[in-house]
Amino acid sequence: MDLTLVKQLAISSSSKIVLLVADGLGGLPRETDGRSELEVARLPNLDALAARSLCGLIDMVGPGIIPGSGPGHLALFGYDPFIYQIGRGVLEACGIDLELRSSDVASRGNFCTLDEEGRVVDRRAGRITTETCQRLCVKLDQIRIEGVEVIVRPVKEHRFVVVFRGEGLSDALSESDPLVTGERPLPVKVVSPGAERTAELVNQFLDQAREALKDEKPANMVLLRGFAAPPQLPAFPDLLRLRAVAITCYPMYRGLAKLIGMDALPFCADLDDELRALSRNYDQHDFFYVHFKAPDRAGEDGDFDAKVAALEELDRRIPDFLNFHPDVFIVTGDHSTPAILKGHSWHPVPFLLWSRWSRSAGVGRFTERECAQGPLGRMPAIDLMPLAMANALRFKKFGA
Ligand SMILES: O=C(O)[C@H](O)COP(=O)(O)O
């Protein structure tokens, strides 16, 4: 939906909207029994809620497009991910409150593991602890390169952010992260003219990082992706007249929420901590974005059973969310992460939207196949927020 139309229609109200995003929610049937993670999981609360909700599938970016978490979330918040493209580096930096200058270029980094031939054997260095990441970032933060300041900060687990600060830098760069194992890290190249010097500086950093980490195990190299300068986006609270707050455990999601003007609470430890944060902030806000990471992590590790367990953990908390009696309650994901693919996929994501006015033609279970039969069938993810606003009675009539 067009954001200017959204702004034109939005009205103030006391109604409350809770958006619960299960990262990587969608899945695919496994070979053994032809059932997806959602179909194997025992989800009595989500199934019961789906039966009295509006259900369907959402395409995060478009049919066949594999969304990153950034574009997936932007679409859920109503921003066209094709129009508003934000590099991962800026999201990670904002997530850890690392202030960026307009001339900075930020990049998401992974500590990774290379074999003797220099090929990536683990893009996440065995998912090292945040403490190890902190130690290694201190090492990398000592790298000095003529003509640019390099700032390296830990994010969480194997994730870090590196900011290149100086004049005349450009984010028009390719990524060193091959995004697969078995390949060597890629040299960073110019994507459009004017980025030649920045590419040279970044490759110098990568060479020095390799040297600094050569005796480390398992994190003996870094992979960079999502080079970006800070963007300007329309503010979500202004567009929708909502006092919005983000409740997350991981920085990147907090960073995206901050970038579009939501209040971003300090990181929570887990889902129970997020529910406590929701309770503490419920009176002061109207829109609550709550993020649950575990399904995506399990999916990316190819662990079908762990993803089933993560979905069942989420299901056990659904009554706690309903006890707040939100006027609109949405459960969905930012993309599919099928365990059998060990990564994000293009498959549309199930959603349920509960409200008193949702005209639910409820489905039997909260699964991909059942939601596909829902009254809305399959729709663009950017249409979900307008639906939420309508169900929260926060839209006025369009036209006379
Ligand atoms: O966990 C994350 O940061 C992303 O969802 C996936 O990134 P990774 O594949 O580099 O871990």
The ligand as an ORCA input file, in Angstrom:
! r2SCAN-3c Opt
* xyz 0 1
  O      21.016    -14.673     12.145
  C      21.228    -13.746     11.362
  O      21.938    -12.757     11.592
  C      20.606    -13.855     10.008
  O      19.276    -14.247     10.139
  C      21.354    -14.902      9.194
  O      22.669    -14.482      9.122
  P      23.802    -15.593      9.037
  O      23.343    -16.624      8.055
  O      24.995    -14.822      8.540
  O      23.940    -16.114     10.415
*
